[in-house]
Amino acid sequence: MAAAHQGKLAVYKLHVDEHPELSAAFRIRSIPALRVFQGGQIVKEFGGAMSRQALEQQLAEFLQ
């Protein structure tokens, strides 16, 4: 996804077992969990396994 939308999207992974304090701070309760940030603030949260097409639909407003 990041390569396909270079310059519009940055993707980061968090190993929740190694960083429980960050998991708690971002209210991650299940995996996978996704958070969209703009200006350092969470602007969208969603999770669960999904197809690439479904993920692109969730992110469409941010990829324009």
N, C-alpha and C positions, 0 to 999 in steps of 0.2 A: 504494500500500500504506500509506504513512504517513497519508494523509488518511482512509483507510478504518478505520484502527486508531489514531486520534488519542488521545494520552494513554498508549498502550501501546507504541508503536513510534516510533523516530526513525530516519530513513534519511539516510545521508551518502554522498557520492560522493568518490572519490579519483582524481585524474588521475595514473596511475602513471608516466607519462613526465615529469611536472613534479615529482613527489615520490618519486624512487626510494628515498630513505632510509626513508620510511614503508612503501613496498611491501616492502622487504627486512625491516623490523621485523615486519611482519604476515605474512611468508612468502607473499606473493602471487606465484604463479608463472604463473598464467593468468588470463584475463579472460573472463567475469565471475567474481569471487571474492566471497564473502560471509562476513562474520565477525559473530557475535552476541556482544555484550558485556553483562555484568552486573557491576556493582561494579568497573568498570574492567578486568575480566579477560575474555579470550575464553572463551566457554562452548560455542560451536559454530562449526564451519567447514564450508563447502561451496561449491561453485561449479558452473559450467557453465550453459548456457542452459536455462531451464525455464519451464513455463507458470505463470501466476499461481496456479492451483490447486495445482501441485506446490510452489511457493514457500510458499503458505499452509500446506501440510501440514508442510513443514520447520520452519516457525515456530510451529506450533500450540501447542506447550508453553509458549511465551513470550507468547502472545496471550490467555490465559485471564483 
